[in-house]
Amino acid sequence: MKARLDAAVKAGRLTKSQERHVLGMVTRGTDDFVTHGFRLKMRLHHDWHDGGSSQPTAFGL
C-alpha cells in the first residue's frame, strides 16, 4: 500500500499530506479491527423501534 501511495505522490495525484492522512486512517482502522474485531454499525430509523411505521422511509418521505 505504501509503495502505491508513494507512486501517487510522485505522479502528483496525491500530496504528501494526503498520503500521511490515508496511512493514518489505515493504521487506525487496522488497530481498531485487531483490538475490537469486526463491528457492523447500523443506525435504524427511529420509527422502526418506537411504535411508528413498520416500513422504512426513503429520505424522510
Residue, then its C-alpha position, 0 to 999 in steps of 0.5 A: m500500500k505504501a509503495r502505491l501511495d508513494a507512486a501517487v505522490k510522485a505522479g502528483r495525484l496525491t500530496k504528501s499530506q494526503e498520503r500521511h492522512v490515508l496511512g493514518m486512517v489505515t493504521r487506525g482502522t487496522d488497530d481498531f479491527v485487531t483490538h475490537g474485531f469486526r463491528l457492523k454499525m447500523r443506525l435504524h430509523h427511529d420509527w422502526h423501534d418506537g411504535g411508528s411505521s413498520q416500513p422504512t422511509a426513503f429520505g424522510l418521505 
